[in-house]
Amino acid sequence: MVSLTHLEAALAAVDAEVKALLYNQSLSLNEKDEKMLPLLRESKVLKQAYEDLCYLKANPPSSTTGCKAGQYRESEK
C-alpha cells in the first residue's frame, strides 16, 4: 500500500522535528512544550492511522461488493 509508505515518511518527519526541538538548547522548556504538543498530537493520529491501515491490509473486508447502505434506501422512482 502506497499510503503506508507515506504515513511512515510523515511519522519519520514528525519524529525528526520532535528530536530537533528536544536538542535545541536555545528554547526554554515552556517554548518546547508549546511547540511539541501539536507535533505529538499529529504523531499520535499518524500512528493510529498507520495501525488501522496495517490491520486492514492484514485483514481485508470479506465483502467485495462495497458498502451495502444503498440496499436499504428507498428508490426515488
Summary of the structure (lengths in Angstrom):
residues: 77
radius of gyration: 20.2
end to end distance: 40.4
largest distance: 69.0
contacts: 148
relative contact order: 0.13
helix: 73%
strand: 0%
